[in-house]
Amino acid sequence: KGTICRRIAQKYGFEHVSVGEVFRRETATEGSTYGPVFRLLGGKHAPPGIKLELLKSAIAKSKADTFLLDGFPRNLELLKARDADMADKFPRQVCAFPWTAQTRSAELRIARRAEQGSGRPDDYSVSFLERQRLFETATMKVIDHLYGTKDIVRVDASASNPDAVFQDVDRVFRAYFGPS
């Protein structure tokens, strides 16, 4: 997902904001405002207000005017908080959730990434299964809600070739934003 987002952001001139990376950076930064909260809670259940403040801060630091938010919102509470507090930042949006891969193939892909040393700290089987469970219980509610607003496009990410997935996602972005 992150690789595809980086490629789309680069192609269209968007600022890629990986929300997970923002949280991990905050957690790792000594003396950060919210780092202790994220360390205590593992970042998973921090209050939406904190997550939204970090997102707003990352956006404010950028000179870009178009953003690709990678990994946000993960649940309805965050979606509602974003809409209430940042609607002016997102007058036009398209949400592409490229996660229709089968659990086992996605798990194998992440395991390979971890073995190569290019993965995230939570790229381990137990963590992956927890992330998959959260996706199915929380993020799917966001997807279902957005389907009602027509602000979402489903992208099949089950292809083992990242270039094929990129082409599918790129097709969606071309339809919304025109050719780059």
Helices and strands as residue ranges (DSSP letters): H 2-12, E 15-18, H 19-28, H 35-41, H 48-60, E 67-70, H 76-86, G 87-89, E 95-97, H 103-115, H 125-134, I 135-139, H 140-149, E 152-154, H 162-177
